[in-house]
Amino acid sequence: MKLLNSLIIKMVQLFPKSFIRIFASRYIAGEQLLDAVRLVKELNSKKILATIDVLGEDTTNVEEANAAVEEAIRVLQTIYNEKLNSTLSIKLTQIGLKIDYNLCLHNMERILDVAKEYNIYVEIDMEDFTCTLDTLKIFKELRKKYSNCGMVMQAYLRKANEHLNMVLNELRGSSVRLCKGIYNEPVEIAYKGKQEIRDNFIKLLDFLFSENIYVGIATHDVKLIKGAKELIRKYSKTIEQFEFQMLLGVKVDLRDRLVSEGYMVRVYVPYGTHWYKYSIRRMKENPKLPLVILLNIFAKRG
Ligand SMILES: Cc1cc2nc3c(=O)[nH]c(=O)nc-3n(C[C@H](O)[C@H](O)[C@H](O)COP(=O)(O)OP(=O)(O)OC[C@H]3O[C@@H](n4cnc5c(N)ncnc54)[C@H](O)[C@@H]3O)c2cc1C
């Protein structure tokens, strides 16, 4: 399915951006922070938590990285002022990881200083494998000074367990978001089979639970959710000790069911003008993409 979607996406990318924006809209709150605020308030009113993400990645100059830091700080101030039940999610390449390691570390400290003042938690997203080791290193460094940040583990990585052990001490009293991983990595780096990724996800979750680490179980895969529930029972976890996490616009019915069962669910709410790359990744994962595209083409003609 992902292969078919990749082919369709290649074709779709030839279309004008305004056309792609139609499919992208379900996955993003809008272009402005106000759009995200409106959406988070709606989620919070349904007892759903949020994590706000300012879209953007792979920043190539210091000015852009600084602008991204300023915007992240604006989000933190808004979360505080509007009393939103939300964390902030951030990609390190957006604040300079690919420009200079120390610049990125410094920028993260600027963000965490403000977040600490407002008592807001920050989740560091995990990007492609060229960023993994630096992200782990920065997280380790930040944890010496800050308790209000967590990071992400990707279950498709063959070395995920090794990486986890590198930051195990720092994860105590912090949190980890466990997801499958979205980037198209080489086979030497990442598992490719659906089931082997699932197996590694469950193995990692079992380990994290056994170590009493708070986990954001970030998946829409019903088989993984079933497996996670079995582990929750095995370790007699209470609802304060983990949460489910989902992406905006994905599996809303499943999300609402988890909420009605009494689980904590957090939704990833991206906003901003740099919606293109993020949306393309989401579209590739949508199993109904061919149908959605066809319906939209006919709807346009009709
Ligand atoms: C809160 C959150 C944060 C994340 N952060 C990161 C990160 O920092 N780094 C990273 O590499 N990855 C991140 N991811 C993405 C993750 O790695 C997966 O790529 C993504 O969640 C899809 O995997 P899945 O476990 O839902 O399983 P899948 O097998 O991909 O999906 C399960 C089912 O969900 C539905 N579904 C999934 N995606 C879509 C879609 N786009 N549109 C419509 N239906 C869909 C389909 O019915 C599908 O069969 C994050 C995911 C979440 C939920």
The ligand as an ORCA input file, in Angstrom:
! r2SCAN-3c Opt
* xyz 0 1
  C       1.486     11.670     18.111
  C       2.423     11.116     17.083
  C       3.690     11.663     16.961
  C       4.587     11.147     16.039
  N       5.872     11.601     16.025
  C       6.777     11.017     15.207
  C       8.159     11.369     15.263
  O       8.594     12.198     16.055
  N       9.004     10.742     14.394
  C       8.579      9.793     13.493
  O       9.408      9.246     12.765
  N       7.279      9.454     13.430
  C       6.374     10.044     14.249
  N       5.057      9.665     14.186
  C       4.572      8.870     13.025
  C       4.672      7.383     13.263
  O       6.017      6.998     13.290
  C       3.936      6.611     12.169
  O       4.500      6.890     10.947
  C       2.450      6.883     12.096
  O       1.895      7.023     13.358
  C       1.714      5.745     11.397
  O       1.965      4.542     12.066
  P       0.858      3.711     12.879
  O       1.495      3.118     14.070
  O      -0.337      4.546     13.115
  O       0.532      2.479     11.917
  P      -0.021      2.408     10.431
  O      -0.020      0.947     10.095
  O       0.705      3.330      9.514
  O      -1.489      2.942     10.570
  C      -2.500      2.201     11.227
  C      -3.822      2.591     10.603
  O      -4.080      3.976     10.872
  C      -4.682      4.597      9.747
  N      -3.801      5.668      9.267
  C      -2.478      5.824      9.547
  N      -2.010      6.934      8.975
  C      -3.045      7.486      8.307
  C      -3.200      8.671      7.531
  N      -2.185      9.492      7.324
  N      -4.420      8.957      7.016
  C      -5.463      8.140      7.228
  N      -5.388      7.003      7.966
  C      -4.204      6.678      8.485
  C      -4.894      3.515      8.723
  O      -6.173      2.947      8.882
  C      -3.848      2.487      9.073
  O      -4.160      1.211      8.630
  C       4.161     10.116     15.148
  C       2.889      9.564     15.270
  C       2.029     10.030     16.222
  C       0.689      9.378     16.368
*
